[in-house]
Amino acid sequence: MLKEDSFKFDVITPIIMRGAEKQEEFRIPSIKGVMRFWFRTLMGCFIDDIKKLYEVESNIFGSTSEKSKIIIKINQFDKGSFVKMSYIDYRYFLFPFRENEHRVKWIKDGGNFSLRCSFKDIDPQIIEATFKLISLFGGLGARTRRGFGSVCLSDFNIINEDDFIKKFKSIIKFYKDYSNSKSINYSLREYSSFVSGKILFYKELKSDWSSILKNFERIYSDYRRHINIYDRYNFGLPIESYKRKNDIFSKRRASPLFFKIIKLSKNGYLPVIFTLYSSKLLEGKDLNINIIDEFLNNLNGNVSKYEFNDILREA
């Protein structure tokens, strides 16, 4: 027999959607895809056998030969939240949309929506834990690695940086218990995972997300403009302005660098930057991790840094 639970989310930064249909990116498969990614990113720390990890993931979310044990429906959504995107305000981060701006809309910040989840034969806490993980690190829609689409469970209150780390450790502990793992192999995985990378918090809080995103954009664009063009693809491909000049710039590779904005429960927004690596991302000689580390080390301001593997050990 199916059981049900509802999860209400707040929209922290605009959710960007592409295509003729205004809800094209806000589809159930897209939401499940985000859940699978972050489930794998953390569960993969405890299950380093990729076949075993796929079995565990498929047992929850389904596969080509197995039905998903979770059915998700959008229970509530404010249709008035859909607005036309302002490309001008964030022209660097939104550069890929410059030619199709008229087809791009977003769900504006400040709204909320609910997901109704029906499930059977699984621990319902894994659904909530995964939604909490997305609240800390993920997002919905396009350009989530550049700060857009940040969402958070409405009752998942984050007080400050220390509380963020505390809540992350609690999620880690749940995932570890769920996996029945006794230890962690800290070698790189074939997929992005928390066994590598680092996370940075800006101590200076802001009263609005827009100023944070514009500051992220300025810092990021200034750095990229001052490095060799062949070093820029360390931050992800394709490079739109050069892809017609060289096939290498037309390839697709997800960026290992993430910008995230956390709305605090009391006042202000917490700017977060983090990196996630994988062995596939690093194979060959075309990715130089030092370029990304140099960018992180050059960040100005009062910044605190943590290694993800240290957080895993302490959880």
Secondary structure as a PSIPRED ss2 file (coil, helix, strand):
# PSIPRED VFORMAT (PSIPRED V4.0)

   1 M C   1.000  0.000  0.000
   2 L C   1.000  0.000  0.000
   3 K E   0.000  0.000  1.000
   4 E E   0.000  0.000  1.000
   5 D E   0.000  0.000  1.000
   6 S E   0.000  0.000  1.000
   7 F E   0.000  0.000  1.000
   8 K E   0.000  0.000  1.000
   9 F E   0.000  0.000  1.000
  10 D E   0.000  0.000  1.000
  11 V E   0.000  0.000  1.000
  12 I C   1.000  0.000  0.000
  13 T C   1.000  0.000  0.000
  14 P C   1.000  0.000  0.000
  15 I E   0.000  0.000  1.000
  16 I E   0.000  0.000  1.000
  17 M E   0.000  0.000  1.000
  18 R C   1.000  0.000  0.000
  19 G C   1.000  0.000  0.000
  20 A C   1.000  0.000  0.000
  21 E C   1.000  0.000  0.000
  22 K C   1.000  0.000  0.000
  23 Q C   1.000  0.000  0.000
  24 E C   1.000  0.000  0.000
  25 E C   1.000  0.000  0.000
  26 F C   1.000  0.000  0.000
  27 R C   1.000  0.000  0.000
  28 I H   0.000  1.000  0.000
  29 P H   0.000  1.000  0.000
  30 S H   0.000  1.000  0.000
  31 I H   0.000  1.000  0.000
  32 K H   0.000  1.000  0.000
  33 G H   0.000  1.000  0.000
  34 V H   0.000  1.000  0.000
  35 M H   0.000  1.000  0.000
  36 R H   0.000  1.000  0.000
  37 F H   0.000  1.000  0.000
  38 W H   0.000  1.000  0.000
  39 F H   0.000  1.000  0.000
  40 R H   0.000  1.000  0.000
  41 T H   0.000  1.000  0.000
  42 L H   0.000  1.000  0.000
  43 M H   0.000  1.000  0.000
  44 G H   0.000  1.000  0.000
  45 C H   0.000  1.000  0.000
  46 F H   0.000  1.000  0.000
  47 I C   1.000  0.000  0.000
  48 D C   1.000  0.000  0.000
  49 D C   1.000  0.000  0.000
  50 I H   0.000  1.000  0.000
  51 K H   0.000  1.000  0.000
  52 K H   0.000  1.000  0.000
  53 L H   0.000  1.000  0.000
  54 Y H   0.000  1.000  0.000
  55 E H   0.000  1.000  0.000
  56 V H   0.000  1.000  0.000
  57 E H   0.000  1.000  0.000
  58 S H   0.000  1.000  0.000
  59 N H   0.000  1.000  0.000
  60 I H   0.000  1.000  0.000
  61 F H   0.000  1.000  0.000
  62 G C   1.000  0.000  0.000
  63 S E   0.000  0.000  1.000
  64 T C   1.000  0.000  0.000
  65 S C   1.000  0.000  0.000
  66 E E   0.000  0.000  1.000
  67 K C   1.000  0.000  0.000
  68 S C   1.000  0.000  0.000
  69 K C   1.000  0.000  0.000
  70 I E   0.000  0.000  1.000
  71 I E   0.000  0.000  1.000
  72 I E   0.000  0.000  1.000
  73 K E   0.000  0.000  1.000
  74 I E   0.000  0.000  1.000
  75 N E   0.000  0.000  1.000
  76 Q E   0.000  0.000  1.000
  77 F E   0.000  0.000  1.000
  78 D C   1.000  0.000  0.000
  79 K H   0.000  1.000  0.000
  80 G H   0.000  1.000  0.000
  81 S H   0.000  1.000  0.000
  82 F E   0.000  0.000  1.000
  83 V E   0.000  0.000  1.000
  84 K E   0.000  0.000  1.000
  85 M C   1.000  0.000  0.000
  86 S C   1.000  0.000  0.000
  87 Y C   1.000  0.000  0.000
  88 I H   0.000  1.000  0.000
  89 D H   0.000  1.000  0.000
  90 Y H   0.000  1.000  0.000
  91 R C   1.000  0.000  0.000
  92 Y C   1.000  0.000  0.000
  93 F C   1.000  0.000  0.000
  94 L C   1.000  0.000  0.000
  95 F H   0.000  1.000  0.000
  96 P H   0.000  1.000  0.000
  97 F H   0.000  1.000  0.000
  98 R H   0.000  1.000  0.000
  99 E H   0.000  1.000  0.000
 100 N H   0.000  1.000  0.000
 101 E H   0.000  1.000  0.000
 102 H H   0.000  1.000  0.000
 103 R H   0.000  1.000  0.000
 104 V C   1.000  0.000  0.000
 105 K E   0.000  0.000  1.000
 106 W E   0.000  0.000  1.000
 107 I E   0.000  0.000  1.000
 108 K C   1.000  0.000  0.000
 109 D C   1.000  0.000  0.000
 110 G C   1.000  0.000  0.000
 111 G C   1.000  0.000  0.000
 112 N E   0.000  0.000  1.000
 113 F E   0.000  0.000  1.000
 114 S E   0.000  0.000  1.000
 115 L E   0.000  0.000  1.000
 116 R E   0.000  0.000  1.000
 117 C E   0.000  0.000  1.000
 118 S E   0.000  0.000  1.000
 119 F E   0.000  0.000  1.000
 120 K C   1.000  0.000  0.000
 121 D C   1.000  0.000  0.000
 122 I C   1.000  0.000  0.000
 123 D C   1.000  0.000  0.000
 124 P C   1.000  0.000  0.000
 125 Q H   0.000  1.000  0.000
 126 I H   0.000  1.000  0.000
 127 I H   0.000  1.000  0.000
 128 E H   0.000  1.000  0.000
 129 A H   0.000  1.000  0.000
 130 T H   0.000  1.000  0.000
 131 F H   0.000  1.000  0.000
 132 K H   0.000  1.000  0.000
 133 L H   0.000  1.000  0.000
 134 I H   0.000  1.000  0.000
 135 S H   0.000  1.000  0.000
 136 L H   0.000  1.000  0.000
 137 F H   0.000  1.000  0.000
 138 G C   1.000  0.000  0.000
 139 G C   1.000  0.000  0.000
 140 L C   1.000  0.000  0.000
 141 G C   1.000  0.000  0.000
 142 A E   0.000  0.000  1.000
 143 R C   1.000  0.000  0.000
 144 T C   1.000  0.000  0.000
 145 R C   1.000  0.000  0.000
 146 R E   0.000  0.000  1.000
 147 G C   1.000  0.000  0.000
 148 F C   1.000  0.000  0.000
 149 G C   1.000  0.000  0.000
 150 S C   1.000  0.000  0.000
 151 V E   0.000  0.000  1.000
 152 C E   0.000  0.000  1.000
 153 L E   0.000  0.000  1.000
 154 S C   1.000  0.000  0.000
 155 D C   1.000  0.000  0.000
 156 F C   1.000  0.000  0.000
 157 N C   1.000  0.000  0.000
 158 I C   1.000  0.000  0.000
 159 I C   1.000  0.000  0.000
 160 N C   1.000  0.000  0.000
 161 E H   0.000  1.000  0.000
 162 D H   0.000  1.000  0.000
 163 D H   0.000  1.000  0.000
 164 F H   0.000  1.000  0.000
 165 I H   0.000  1.000  0.000
 166 K H   0.000  1.000  0.000
 167 K H   0.000  1.000  0.000
 168 F H   0.000  1.000  0.000
 169 K H   0.000  1.000  0.000
 170 S H   0.000  1.000  0.000
 171 I H   0.000  1.000  0.000
 172 I H   0.000  1.000  0.000
 173 K H   0.000  1.000  0.000
 174 F H   0.000  1.000  0.000
 175 Y H   0.000  1.000  0.000
 176 K H   0.000  1.000  0.000
 177 D H   0.000  1.000  0.000
 178 Y H   0.000  1.000  0.000
 179 S H   0.000  1.000  0.000
 180 N C   1.000  0.000  0.000
 181 S C   1.000  0.000  0.000
 182 K C   1.000  0.000  0.000
 183 S C   1.000  0.000  0.000
 184 I C   1.000  0.000  0.000
 185 N C   1.000  0.000  0.000
 186 Y C   1.000  0.000  0.000
 187 S C   1.000  0.000  0.000
 188 L C   1.000  0.000  0.000
 189 R C   1.000  0.000  0.000
 190 E C   1.000  0.000  0.000
 191 Y C   1.000  0.000  0.000
 192 S C   1.000  0.000  0.000
 193 S E   0.000  0.000  1.000
 194 F C   1.000  0.000  0.000
 195 V C   1.000  0.000  0.000
 196 S C   1.000  0.000  0.000
 197 G C   1.000  0.000  0.000
 198 K E   0.000  0.000  1.000
 199 I E   0.000  0.000  1.000
 200 L E   0.000  0.000  1.000
 201 F E   0.000  0.000  1.000
 202 Y E   0.000  0.000  1.000
 203 K C   1.000  0.000  0.000
 204 E C   1.000  0.000  0.000
 205 L C   1.000  0.000  0.000
 206 K E   0.000  0.000  1.000
 207 S C   1.000  0.000  0.000
 208 D C   1.000  0.000  0.000
 209 W H   0.000  1.000  0.000
 210 S H   0.000  1.000  0.000
 211 S H   0.000  1.000  0.000
 212 I H   0.000  1.000  0.000
 213 L H   0.000  1.000  0.000
 214 K H   0.000  1.000  0.000
 215 N H   0.000  1.000  0.000
 216 F H   0.000  1.000  0.000
 217 E H   0.000  1.000  0.000
 218 R H   0.000  1.000  0.000
 219 I H   0.000  1.000  0.000
 220 Y H   0.000  1.000  0.000
 221 S H   0.000  1.000  0.000
 222 D H   0.000  1.000  0.000
 223 Y H   0.000  1.000  0.000
 224 R H   0.000  1.000  0.000
 225 R H   0.000  1.000  0.000
 226 H C   1.000  0.000  0.000
 227 I C   1.000  0.000  0.000
 228 N C   1.000  0.000  0.000
 229 I H   0.000  1.000  0.000
 230 Y H   0.000  1.000  0.000
 231 D H   0.000  1.000  0.000
 232 R H   0.000  1.000  0.000
 233 Y H   0.000  1.000  0.000
 234 N H   0.000  1.000  0.000
 235 F H   0.000  1.000  0.000
 236 G C   1.000  0.000  0.000
 237 L E   0.000  0.000  1.000
 238 P C   1.000  0.000  0.000
 239 I C   1.000  0.000  0.000
 240 E C   1.000  0.000  0.000
 241 S C   1.000  0.000  0.000
 242 Y C   1.000  0.000  0.000
 243 K C   1.000  0.000  0.000
 244 R C   1.000  0.000  0.000
 245 K C   1.000  0.000  0.000
 246 N C   1.000  0.000  0.000
 247 D H   0.000  1.000  0.000
 248 I H   0.000  1.000  0.000
 249 F H   0.000  1.000  0.000
 250 S H   0.000  1.000  0.000
 251 K C   1.000  0.000  0.000
 252 R C   1.000  0.000  0.000
 253 R E   0.000  0.000  1.000
 254 A C   1.000  0.000  0.000
 255 S C   1.000  0.000  0.000
 256 P C   1.000  0.000  0.000
 257 L E   0.000  0.000  1.000
 258 F E   0.000  0.000  1.000
 259 F E   0.000  0.000  1.000
 260 K E   0.000  0.000  1.000
 261 I E   0.000  0.000  1.000
 262 I E   0.000  0.000  1.000
 263 K E   0.000  0.000  1.000
 264 L C   1.000  0.000  0.000
 265 S C   1.000  0.000  0.000
 266 K C   1.000  0.000  0.000
 267 N C   1.000  0.000  0.000
 268 G C   1.000  0.000  0.000
 269 Y E   0.000  0.000  1.000
 270 L E   0.000  0.000  1.000
 271 P E   0.000  0.000  1.000
 272 V E   0.000  0.000  1.000
 273 I E   0.000  0.000  1.000
 274 F E   0.000  0.000  1.000
 275 T E   0.000  0.000  1.000
 276 L C   1.000  0.000  0.000
 277 Y E   0.000  0.000  1.000
 278 S C   1.000  0.000  0.000
 279 S H   0.000  1.000  0.000
 280 K H   0.000  1.000  0.000
 281 L H   0.000  1.000  0.000
 282 L H   0.000  1.000  0.000
 283 E C   1.000  0.000  0.000
 284 G C   1.000  0.000  0.000
 285 K C   1.000  0.000  0.000
 286 D C   1.000  0.000  0.000
 287 L C   1.000  0.000  0.000
 288 N C   1.000  0.000  0.000
 289 I H   0.000  1.000  0.000
 290 N H   0.000  1.000  0.000
 291 I H   0.000  1.000  0.000
 292 I H   0.000  1.000  0.000
 293 D H   0.000  1.000  0.000
 294 E H   0.000  1.000  0.000
 295 F H   0.000  1.000  0.000
 296 L H   0.000  1.000  0.000
 297 N H   0.000  1.000  0.000
 298 N C   1.000  0.000  0.000
 299 L C   1.000  0.000  0.000
 300 N C   1.000  0.000  0.000
 301 G C   1.000  0.000  0.000
 302 N C   1.000  0.000  0.000
 303 V E   0.000  0.000  1.000
 304 S E   0.000  0.000  1.000
 305 K E   0.000  0.000  1.000
 306 Y E   0.000  0.000  1.000
 307 E E   0.000  0.000  1.000
 308 F H   0.000  1.000  0.000
 309 N H   0.000  1.000  0.000
 310 D H   0.000  1.000  0.000
 311 I H   0.000  1.000  0.000
 312 L H   0.000  1.000  0.000
 313 R H   0.000  1.000  0.000
 314 E H   0.000  1.000  0.000
 315 A C   1.000  0.000  0.000
